[in-house]
Amino acid sequence: MKGVGPVVSKQMVSLMHNKQFSQASQMAAFLGLVPKNSESWLFKGKFLKGKFSLAKNGSSDIRAKMYMPALVAIKHNPDIKAQYERLLANGKCKMQAVCAAMRKLVHIRFGVIKHQQPYQARVELIST
């Protein structure tokens, strides 16, 4: 899979082996790649919508190593590229879209490792 090199692959495999995740969403949450909404209330019950950021629960080292593969995947992976462009069209900032790409990359890698099947893009399957 383009973008994911041997360093990230080894860390993902060892993390899956050590923690025994049953779902990709558990692994993404462990890595801190889930959105966290910060909200607050104003005077007289008026609601102020906050900004979204990453939860940053897990290892910052692995999160940092997922950043560059996500950027490469945005350029070369049709599924992640389509998601990135859709999020930008919906008004999300570029960093939010990159973080969503990081999360999607974790989900894809989880499926590849768990099922021992090569990755095949879904966007290409739909268009053909």
N, C-alpha and C positions, 0 to 999 in steps of 0.2 A: 504494500500500500504506500503510495507516494506521501512523503512528509514524515512518516514514522520510521526512524532509523533504529539501529540496534540498541542504543542506550535507552530510549523510551520503551522499546519493546521488552527489553529485559526487566526494566522496573515494573512495567504493567504485569508481566507474567509472575514476577516474584511477589508483587502486592496481592494478586489474585490467589496465589498459592498460600500465602501467609494468613490472609484475612478471611478466606472462604466466603466471598460475596455470592449471594444467590441471584442478585439482580444488578443490572448496570447502573440503575439509579442509586443504589447503595454505595457503589464504588465512586460515583460522581460526588455524592454527598460527603463521603470520607475524604476525598481530595479537596473539598471546599469549592466545588464548581457549581453550586446551586445558588440561584439568586436570593438575595435577602432584601426585603423591603423595609425601609425605615420610614415610619409614619408618625405624625404627631397631631394633636388636637389643638385648636386655637380657642380663643375666648368665645363663649356662648355656643359651644358645640360645633363650630365650623371646622370642617375637616381639611387638613393640609396634606396633600399627597407628597410622599417623600421620594427619594431617589432609590434606585435599585443598585446594589453592589453585590460582590461575591461574598459568600459566607466566610470563606477563608478558614475553615475548620482544620483541614489536613495539613500536609507537608507543603511548605512554600517551595521547597526544592523541586518537587515533582510538578507543581503548578507552573513554575518557571520553565521547566523543561517541556511542558505541553504548549507553551506559547508559540514557539517557532514552528513546530509541526502543524499547528492550527493555521498559521499564516500560509504555509506551503499548501495545505489542504484547501484553503479558500481559493487558491489559484488553480489547482489541478484536480480536485475531487468535485465531480458535478453535484453530488448531494449536498455537500457543505457549502459549495459556491451558491447553489440555489437558495439555501437557507439564509446565508449571509446577505444576498441581494434582497431577499424578501424582507428581512428585518430592517435593512437600511431604507427600503421603500416605505415601511410602516413607521418611520420616524425614530428608530433607535439610533443611538450614537455608535460610532465605529467600534469602540471598545466593548460595548455590550454585545455587539454582533460577533466580535472575536471571541469573547468569553463563551457565547453560545456555541461557536464552532469548536472550542476546546471541549465543552461538555459532550457535543455530538461525536467528536473524535473518540472520547472515552467510551461512549456507548458502542460505537462501531468496533473498536478494538476489543471490548469485552465480548461481543458476539463472535468475533473471529477467533479469539482464544478459547472461549467456552465450547464452541461447536466444531473447532478445528476445520473450518471451511475457508477457502479464499474469499476475500471481499469482492463483491460485485455491486456496482452502483445501481441504485434503484431508479434514478432519473433516466439513465440509459435504457433500462428495461421498459419503462413507461413510454419513452419516445419511439422505440422500435416496434 
